[in-house]
C-alpha cells in the first residue's frame, strides 16, 4: 500500500494547516491536548522542511525536519494517519529524511515516544541518554541517526 504514497518536501509553513490537522488527530487529540499544541517552534522557518506523505493529494503522513543550533537535523512531529499506520508509510518518510540528511552531510535525532523506539531502531537509529518526560505527552528518549557515509580523503 505504501508504494502508492508520494513523499514530497514542503518548505517553511506552506502546508502548515494540513500538517497541524494531522498532528492533532494522531499526536495531540488522543492525549486530550489542544489544537494550539500542534504548532511547534520553527515550523515556519524558511529552513524547516516538512515531509508530506500524500495519497492522491490527501495528506496521510508528515514529519518535520528542523536544522538545530548544532547543524544537525531534528526530526519531529512525525504522524501517519491511523488507517495507514504499520503499512510502510512511516518508513518511507524516514527514508526521505535520511536522504536529505545525507545530501546536507548532517546527522539526525528525534525525541521518540516509547512505543516508537523499535520503529526507529529498525531504521538504523540508536538510543541516546536516559528516558525523560515531556509534560502532558509522556516518556521519551532521544534517538540518533548518524548513517552519513564517510568521505574518502
SEPADO-966753 format. One record per residue (C-alpha): residue number from 1; residue in one letter; x, y, z. Coordinates in nm, 2 decimals, always signed. Example, Ala and Ser with C-alpha at 12.3 -4.5 7.8 and 13.67 -1.06 7.14 Angstrom:
REC resi resn     xx     yy     zz
REC    1    A  +1.23  -0.45  +0.78
REC    2    S  +1.37  -0.11  +0.71
This chain:
REC resi resn     xx     yy     zz
REC    1    X  +0.00  +0.00  +0.00
REC    2    X  +0.28  +0.25  +0.08
REC    3    X  +0.40  +0.23  -0.28
REC    4    X  +0.10  +0.44  -0.38
REC    5    X  +0.22  +0.71  -0.15
REC    6    X  +0.42  +1.01  -0.27
REC    7    X  +0.67  +1.17  -0.03
REC    8    X  +0.74  +1.53  -0.11
REC    9    X  +0.90  +1.82  +0.08
REC   10    X  +0.72  +2.14  +0.17
REC   11    X  +0.94  +2.43  +0.28
REC   12    X  +0.86  +2.67  +0.56
REC   13    X  +0.50  +2.69  +0.67
REC   14    X  +0.34  +2.65  +0.32
REC   15    X  +0.12  +2.34  +0.42
REC   16    X  +0.12  +2.41  +0.79
REC   17    X  -0.26  +2.40  +0.84
REC   18    X  -0.29  +2.05  +0.69
REC   19    X  +0.02  +1.94  +0.88
REC   20    X  -0.12  +2.07  +1.21
REC   21    X  -0.46  +1.89  +1.14
REC   22    X  -0.28  +1.55  +1.11
REC   23    X  -0.06  +1.62  +1.41
REC   24    X  -0.37  +1.70  +1.61
REC   25    X  -0.56  +1.38  +1.51
REC   26    X  -0.26  +1.15  +1.57
REC   27    X  -0.04  +1.31  +1.83
REC   28    X  -0.24  +1.55  +2.04
REC   29    X  -0.61  +1.47  +2.04
REC   30    X  -0.56  +1.12  +2.19
REC   31    X  -0.38  +1.29  +2.48
REC   32    X  -0.66  +1.55  +2.53
REC   33    X  -0.43  +1.83  +2.43
REC   34    X  -0.54  +2.14  +2.24
REC   35    X  -0.51  +2.22  +1.87
REC   36    X  -0.27  +2.50  +1.97
REC   37    X  -0.02  +2.24  +2.09
REC   38    X  +0.03  +2.13  +1.72
REC   39    X  +0.23  +2.45  +1.64
REC   40    X  +0.60  +2.38  +1.70
REC   41    X  +0.87  +2.64  +1.73
REC   42    X  +1.05  +2.67  +1.40
REC   43    X  +0.76  +2.53  +1.19
REC   44    X  +0.75  +2.84  +0.98
REC   45    X  +1.13  +2.89  +0.94
REC   46    X  +1.25  +2.91  +0.58
REC   47    X  +1.50  +2.63  +0.65
REC   48    X  +1.24  +2.39  +0.80
REC   49    X  +1.14  +2.10  +0.57
REC   50    X  +0.81  +1.93  +0.62
REC   51    X  +0.79  +1.59  +0.46
REC   52    X  +0.44  +1.52  +0.33
REC   53    X  +0.32  +1.17  +0.25
REC   54    X  +0.04  +1.21  +0.00
REC   55    X  -0.22  +0.96  -0.12
REC   56    X  -0.39  +1.11  -0.42
REC   57    X  -0.32  +1.46  -0.29
REC   58    X  -0.46  +1.37  +0.06
REC   59    X  -0.21  +1.42  +0.35
REC   60    X  -0.16  +1.08  +0.52
REC   61    X  +0.17  +1.13  +0.69
REC   62    X  +0.41  +1.40  +0.79
REC   63    X  +0.74  +1.47  +0.97
REC   64    X  +0.92  +1.80  +1.01
REC   65    X  +1.30  +1.85  +0.98
REC   66    X  +1.45  +2.14  +1.17
REC   67    X  +1.81  +2.23  +1.15
REC   68    X  +1.92  +2.29  +1.51
REC   69    X  +2.19  +2.51  +1.66
REC   70    X  +2.45  +2.23  +1.62
REC   71    X  +2.38  +2.19  +1.25
REC   72    X  +2.21  +1.85  +1.29
REC   73    X  +1.86  +1.78  +1.19
REC   74    X  +1.58  +1.72  +1.44
REC   75    X  +1.30  +1.50  +1.31
REC   76    X  +0.98  +1.58  +1.49
REC   77    X  +0.61  +1.58  +1.47
REC   78    X  +0.60  +1.25  +1.28
REC   79    X  +0.25  +1.13  +1.23
REC   80    X  +0.08  +0.88  +1.00
REC   81    X  -0.30  +0.85  +0.96
REC   82    X  -0.45  +0.57  +1.16
REC   83    X  -0.56  +0.35  +0.86
REC   84    X  -0.20  +0.36  +0.72
REC   85    X  +0.00  +0.30  +1.04
REC   86    X  +0.22  -0.01  +1.01
REC   87    X  +0.19  +0.00  +0.63
REC   88    X  +0.54  +0.13  +0.55
REC   89    X  +0.44  +0.50  +0.52
REC   90    X  +0.64  +0.60  +0.83
REC   91    X  +0.94  +0.41  +0.70
REC   92    X  +0.92  +0.59  +0.37
REC   93    X  +0.91  +0.93  +0.55
REC   94    X  +1.22  +0.84  +0.75
REC   95    X  +1.40  +0.72  +0.43
REC   96    X  +1.33  +1.05  +0.27
REC   97    X  +1.46  +1.23  +0.58
REC   98    X  +1.78  +1.02  +0.57
REC   99    X  +1.83  +1.12  +0.20
REC  100    X  +1.80  +1.49  +0.30
REC  101    X  +2.05  +1.44  +0.59
REC  102    X  +2.30  +1.27  +0.36
REC  103    X  +2.26  +1.54  +0.10
REC  104    X  +2.34  +1.80  +0.36
REC  105    X  +2.60  +1.59  +0.54
REC  106    X  +2.41  +1.61  +0.87
REC  107    X  +2.32  +1.37  +1.15
REC  108    X  +1.96  +1.34  +1.27
REC  109    X  +1.79  +1.30  +1.60
REC  110    X  +1.45  +1.29  +1.75
REC  111    X  +1.26  +1.26  +2.08
REC  112    X  +1.09  +0.93  +2.05
REC  113    X  +0.78  +0.81  +2.23
REC  114    X  +0.84  +0.48  +2.40
REC  115    X  +0.61  +0.29  +2.16
REC  116    X  +0.82  +0.42  +1.86
REC  117    X  +1.16  +0.31  +1.98
REC  118    X  +1.15  -0.02  +1.79
REC  119    X  +1.04  +0.16  +1.47
REC  120    X  +1.34  +0.39  +1.48
REC  121    X  +1.58  +0.11  +1.58
REC  122    X  +1.47  -0.09  +1.27
REC  123    X  +1.55  +0.22  +1.06
REC  124    X  +1.91  +0.23  +1.19
REC  125    X  +1.87  +0.48  +1.48
REC  126    X  +2.01  +0.42  +1.83
REC  127    X  +1.91  +0.53  +2.17
REC  128    X  +2.10  +0.82  +2.33
REC  129    X  +2.08  +0.91  +2.70
REC  130    X  +1.82  +0.84  +2.96
REC  131    X  +1.44  +0.84  +2.94
REC  132    X  +1.28  +1.17  +3.02
REC  133    X  +0.92  +1.30  +3.05
REC  134    X  +0.77  +1.57  +2.83
REC  135    X  +0.49  +1.73  +3.03
REC  136    X  +0.13  +1.63  +2.91
REC  137    X  +0.28  +1.40  +2.65
REC  138    X  +0.47  +1.13  +2.84
REC  139    X  +0.81  +0.95  +2.85
REC  140    X  +1.05  +0.98  +2.56
REC  141    X  +1.41  +0.90  +2.47
REC  142    X  +1.65  +1.07  +2.23
REC  143    X  +1.72  +0.86  +1.92
REC  144    X  +2.01  +0.94  +1.69
REC  145    X  +2.08  +0.85  +1.33
REC  146    X  +2.44  +0.90  +1.21
REC  147    X  +2.44  +0.69  +0.90
REC  148    X  +2.61  +0.95  +0.68
REC  149    X  +2.86  +0.78  +0.45
REC  150    X  +3.22  +0.86  +0.53
REC  151    X  +3.40  +1.06  +0.26
REC  152    X  +3.73  +0.91  +0.14
REC  153    X  +4.03  +1.16  +0.18
